[in-house]
Amino acid sequence: MIKKYVISAMLLLFAATALIYFFNVSKETPNTRKTSHKAISYHYRIVALGDSLTQGVGDPKDKGYAGLTATALREEKVVKTVTFTDYGHMGDTTDNLLKVLQRKEVQASVKHANTIFMTIGGNDIAGVLRAHFMDLQASDFTSRQKSYTANLRRILTNIHSLNPHAHVYFFGLYNPFEDYFGKANKDFVPILDNWNRDSAKIAAKFPDTTFIATKDIFAGKGDKLLYSDHFHPNKAGYGQMSARLLDAIRSNR
C-alpha cells in the first residue's frame, strides 16, 4: 500500500511539473523565446580630407559627395547621430595633404572621428599634364607616380597612427580629359589605371581602409556627370560617388 502511494505521488508530481512547464512554454511567443536585443543605432563622426572633390567644387550647393553622404546617413532610421567636418581644399596634392595632417585642429578631428572620407591624387597627375603639356610622354608620369605612392603610404600611416579605429574610405581617380585627349586617351588610360592599381594595393595593406573606384562611373559620361569646367563632378556625378560610398559604409556595419 505504501509503495502504491509513493508511486502515485511521484506520478502526480511528475504530471504537475509537466503541466507547469507546458503552461509556461505555451505562453511564450517567438519573440520572447529569443534573447531580446535593443535596436542597433549607429553614430558617425565623419572627417573628410583631400582636394576639391572633397570640398565639393562643382556642386551648386557645395555639398559634393561628402556632404551628400553625411545628409543621407542622417536620414537613415538606424543612424542616431552624424557629425561632419570637411577639410577638403581645392588644388591640394598629396604633398599638401601631408601638411594638412600636421595641423593640430585636423589631428584632433581625426583622433575623434570614426569615419574618414578622402579624395587625393587628381592634382598630382594633373600637375604632370600641366608641366609637360606641349611635349607629354608616358615617362613623365613615372617619377610623379613614385612620389604619389610614397606620399599616399605616409598619409594613410599618419591617419591610422592618429586613429587606429577609424574606417577610411578612399576614392580612386577618374579620367576627366576624355573630351580633350581624343585618340590620346589610349595612351593616358593605362597610366591612370596604373595609378589606381597602386592606390588600391596600398589601401589594401592598411586595416579598415576601403578603396572605392570611380573610373567606371565617369567613363564615357563626362557630358552628363561633369561640371561645366569638364574636370569636377556636377551634382549628378557627386551623387554617383555618394551612392557608391554609402554602399561601402553599409557593408561595413
N, C-alpha and C positions, 0 to 999 in steps of 0.2 A: 504493500500500500504506500509506503514511504517512497519507494522507487518510482511508482507511478506519479506520485505528487511532484517529485523532483523533476521528472521528465516533462510533465505538463507545465510546470513553472518555467522550465527552460524554454519550452516551445512558445509559451506566451511572451516571454521576454524577447525572444528572437523575433517573433511576429511584431511586437510593439516597436522594436528597434527598426525593423524593415519598413514599417509604416511611416515612422518619423522620417527616415531617410528619403523614402519615396515622396512624402509630402513636401519636404524641403526642396528636393530636386525638381519636382513638378512645378514649383512656384518660380523657379529660375527662368529668366528669359535668356536668349542667346547673348544679349549684351551684358547681362550680369554675370554670366559664366566666364566671360573673358575678363582679363585684367583691365581695369578702366585706365585709360590714358587721357591726359589733357590734350587738347588740340595743339599741335606744334605751331609756334609762332616764330617768325624769322625777323631778325634785326640786322639791317645792313648799314654799316658805317663805310661809306664809299669815298675814296680819294682817286681823282683822275689826274694822270700825269701825261706829259708829252707835248705834241705840237699843235698846229692849227686845227687838226681833226678833232682832238680832244677839246680844244677851245670852242669848236662848233662853227668855224668860219664857213659861210655858205648857207647856213640855216638862218632864215629871216628872223627867227626868234632867238637866235644864238644858243640853242639848246644842244644841237648836234647829237651824236649817238649817245654821249654820256648823259646829258640832261634828259633825253627821251627815255633812256633806260631807267634812270632814277625815278622819273614820273610814273613809268609803267609798273615798277616794283611797288610804289606807294599805293597803287590801285588794286593790288592783289590782296585777297582776303587773308591769305596765310602770312602776310607780311605785317608786322606790328609797327616797326619804325624804320625810317630811312633818313640818314644824314648824308649830305653830299658836298664835297669840296673839290673845286676844279682848278688845277694849276696848269692847264694846257696853255701854251703860248705860241702864237704864230711865228714860224720861221725857225723854231728850235730844232737842233740836230741832237744826236746822241752826246756830243761834247757839251752842249748846253744843258741837257737833262742831268748829266753828271753834276754840273754846278748847281742846278736847282735842288738836287738831293742833298746838297751841303747846307742849304738854308735851314735855320733852326725851326721855323714855323712849319716847313714842309716835313721835316723829320718828325716833329711832334704829331702832325696829322697822320703820317704813315704808321707811326707806332700805335696810334689809337684805332686805325682802320681794321676792318676785317675783309674788305674787298678793294682791290686796286684795278682800275681801268688804265690802259696805256696804248698810245699810238706813238711810234717814233721810227725814224729811218727814211721817211719820204724826202726830207730835206737833205739828208746825206747823199742819196742817189741823185736828187735833182741838182745838187751842187756840182756834181761831176758833169752833168749836161750843160750847166751854165758856163763852167770853166773851159770846156772843150767843144763848145757848140759848133764852131767853124771847122773843126777837124777831129770829130769824135771817133775814137777807136775803142774796141771792146776792152783792150788792155788798160784804158783809162780808169775803168771801174775797179780794177784789181786791188790797187793799194787802198782805195777808199773802203772797199768791202772788208779788208783786213782790219782797218781801224774801227769800222762799224761793228763788226762781230766782237772785237775786243771790248769796245765800249758797252755793247749790249750785255756781255757777261758781267761787267762791272756794275751796270745798272741793276740787273736782277740780283746780283750778290748783295749790293747795298740795301735794296728793298727788303730782301729776306733777312738780312742782318738786323735791320731796324725792327722788322716784324716777321718772325718765322711762322706765324699762324695765319696771316692774311692770304687770300687767294688772289693771284694775279691773272688778269685776262689781257692778253697782249695781241693786238691786231697786226696781221701781216700787211704787205704792200700791194697796191693795185697799180694798173697802168693808165694814167690819165692822158697819156700822149698819143693814143691810137690815131686820133684825127690829124695830128701833126706829122707823125712819123710815116704814115702810109706803108709803103713796102719795107721801110727800115724797121718796122715792128718785128720782122722775122729775126733781126739781129738783137733787138732790145729785149724781147720777151724771154729768151733763155737767160739773159743777165738778171732780169727781175726774178725769174724762177729760182736762180741760184741764191740770190739774197734771201728769198723766202724760205728756201730749203735750209739754209744755215740758221735762220731765225728760229724755225721750228725745232731744229736739232738742239739748239742752245736752250730753248724754253723747256724741252723735254728732260733736260738734265737737272732742272730745279723742281722741288716739290711744290704742289699746289700752284702750278703755273699752266695755264691753258693758252695755246696758240690758236688764234681764230683767223682763218684765211679770208681774204677779201677780193682777191684777184677775179674769181669767178662771178662775184656779184656785179662788177662793173664792166667785165669784158663784153664788148660789142653793145654796151648800153649807155655810153657816155652822154648821148644826146638826151637821155631820159633821167639819168641819175646824177649827173654832174651839174654844178652851179654854172653861172654864166662865164666864170673865169676858166672853165674847162679844166679845172685842177681839183677843186674841193667838191665834195658831195653836196647835193642840194638836199632839201628836206626829205625827199623820197629816198635818196641814197643813204642818208643817215638812218632813215627808218629801216632799211635793209640791214645795215650794220647792227642796229639796236636789236632787231629781231634775232639775229644770229647770236648776239651776246646774251640775250635773255634765255635762249635755248641752252647755252652753255652753263649759265648760272643755275637754272632749274635742274639740270642734270647732275649738278654737284651738291644738291640739297640732301 
